[in-house]
Amino acid sequence: MAETARAGCYDFPHSQRGLAPVTAALIGSPGEAAGQAVPMSGMQAPADASARLPEALVAVGRVLVRHGLVRVLEQERLARVSVAADAGQARSLLQRHRFDILLVDAALASELGEAALQGRHHRIVLVTPREHAGETPLPGSAQACAMLSEAQDESATIELLRTVARCAEPGYRQESCCRCAARETWRQQELPLSPREREIFLRIGAGIGPRQIAEELGLSVKTVESHREKIKHKLGLGDGDALRAAALRWREGYRLA
């Protein structure tokens, strides 16, 4: 049996160290197995005792993702961590404790409600399988400092969490946070398309047909069809079905296959 969790702090089996944090398989604690929220109390204090570590709540439903984020926060000494596996546990902890940082997945953010998230004073990071922000807003995105993609590598994850942990703001403030590096996670990804082609591509992803696209953009159907052909060529897509699938995937926050 691989080595188990140390007192109050998760540890990896040797064979799984060094994997991306959101995919590494960790051994759960007895409290989590029983469906309880587990405060992580075994973290060592920083060398400078006057530098208080921020309090973080990791409210993520997917077990491996949740454990991976706990591992990064603890091993990098970025925060003191508590965990919640569902919205009920998260709501209970949020009512009883003040957290500086909330890492929450989109499903739990939706269950908690945007009004509840907005009324809290903490820096929010939305955890998602998306590879970029996409066109469909994530639940809680209006209150979130950053989006953390489960697909990104460990070094990028650490850098993002370090930026959020060291921030002096109590939460997202549009006027003061616009230049924060964490906000770059919301930047729209580039496509090798002209502005008009991008407009048409996104409408295709929304399930809109050529005739309606033509009406919305004040173009002829023939012009729209010409743009469709150019888009397929630029993106290396073989036919209309591949174009529709790629456009839908892009709108939902995933890179082109």
Secondary structure, 3 states (H helix, E strand, C coil): CCCCCECCECCCCHHHCCCCCCCCCCCCCHHHHCCCCEECCCCCCCCCCCCCCCEEEEECCCHHHHHHHHHHHHHCCCCEEEEECCHHHHHHHHHHCCCCEEEEEHHHHHHHCHHHHHCCCCEEEEEECCCCCCCCCCCCCCCCCEEEECCCCHHHHHHHHHHHHCCCCCCCCHHHHCCCHHHHHHCCCCCCCCHHHHHHHHHHHCCCCHHHHHHHHCCCHHHHHHHHHHHHHHHCCCCHHHHHHHHHHHHCCCCCC
